[in-house]
């Protein structure tokens, strides 16, 4: 490994040894200060495209590094679940995560940890991580270790044991219901990840499940004279699931993506018919992202959130035609606000026939058993 400060000397030496060959640099601040003797110096955008195309497909060594980062994250998440009953503040959760990462010789976390309890779980990039757990139902813990410059990106959502009464696993029926929906969203979406699949279609599947399940709970409603298609057109599920289903993962937590292509026919038809929400997110969660290819590593991270600001804004706009609020039963929503948020996120390697889940942090029953020491 070389430090950036060595670049200047390396470029000069290389240009002296190869005076007729061009030098490509990716960024203006890589241009050497000392005037070069070489004939050509390109600040090449096309080189960046080529590098991104290489970076987006991970080789076996890179996959092992991401897997190793995930093993460390898994150990840290496991340790937090096993100790949760002793914790009183979000800071202890974030602190133990770093402790385990460093103890297992990771240089640290791949991004700022999010340890949000109660309503903080509904703030997507909450990072204060300093509030008491008392009186709150759930924690959203989005925390991933880095290994040898490669990232892992892992989210788990779990009940706070002190909020659970009478030998139950969940602090409320509402928390259990929302966890079960997000779990279904994630399981069905992961099962669709394979070479050739369109990630934007998988993202649509997550929204379709959210729509079906939130209608069942009575959180969403179809007013007289409307149809399900009207709810899809208004993108009402985005009120509760406002981010993309996932992103590329590698050297960066939001890793580079391949160049966009044209919008595939099947997505264009669905869009034309108004059969899907069209809001795009980070690649590959865009209409024109190329199909998934073997060797890509992506996150699959559906979530449902009850964000007070978003809910109040939707309520204020509910009488406007085509507003999201028109399709929301706000009295029912109020019962769910204390759940905060639920997100479940794994890192998934795309393969020819399907996928390999690189994340081993406990979720579902295994997660509950650890929390309650069973
Ligand atoms: N999980 C961190 C992020 O995607 O921003």
Boltz pocket constraint, residues with backbone or C-beta under 6 A from the ligand:
constraints:
  - pocket:
      binder: B
      contacts: [[A, 111], [A, 112], [A, 142], [A, 153], [A, 154], [A, 253]]
      max_distance: 6.0
